[in-house]
């Protein structure tokens, strides 16, 4: 009787069992190798059993246009395989998802203009030795952004007996939105690494006070109401710079700064040009 009864045996125990069984069988190649002093290969072939892995023709995916392989189902149709096979290819990193962003169509004049703008940002004192860009501590970046007053669907976490909020608007397809002007600059730190200026100058809404046309139970007619601007004109943009942005700069800008302050904007139509008198 074989002294080994455990199922999970080591390689040495498997080899001893094989040698014991070979002595009870007819002479064969394995027994001859034992007599010659050669080691026996007792490794399991478990990885070779079962159904073979199906590998589709990946060249089909290369020949398929991009607009016909935007999801897993479309990729499975292009490879003529199942969805589970495509998921296995993704796990094995044979295929991968790619998020593609559209790029601007630039002309030669656009490229030259952008290159000139980048060259203007190089520090003139470093051109001869090691050209570097300016520190831009005197530059303020401004831009506009639309914000919706609310969302069509909003998720909240409430207690078991808490009352559900009731939100309403005139039309769910046309939710009111407000444009904001955001202004930021480069933050500054002292020698100890403490932030002395966070660079956040403010975010200002484009709104106006309009007298109410009709009376209601909440206010009489003619009461000033705060309304969002549907369109931002050059005059509204100029008033925003003069009444909101420039006072914020005077209030929050570091007192130890010397030299001019540059307000950097994009090429939107309402923006003020550098050669305007105002």
Secondary structure, DSSP 8 states (H G I E B T S, - for coil): --S---SS--HHHHHHHHHHHHTTS---HHHHHHHTT--------GGG-SS------THHHHHS-GGG-SSHHHHHHHHTS-HHHHHHHHHTTSS------------HHHHHHHHHHHHHTB-GGGSSSS--B---TTEEEEEEEEEESS-SS------TT--------S-SSS--EEEEEEEEE--EE-TTS-EEE--EEEEEE-EEEEE-SS--SSS-TT-EEEEE-SS--HHHHHHHIIIIIHHHHHHHS-TT--S--EEE----TTS--TT---
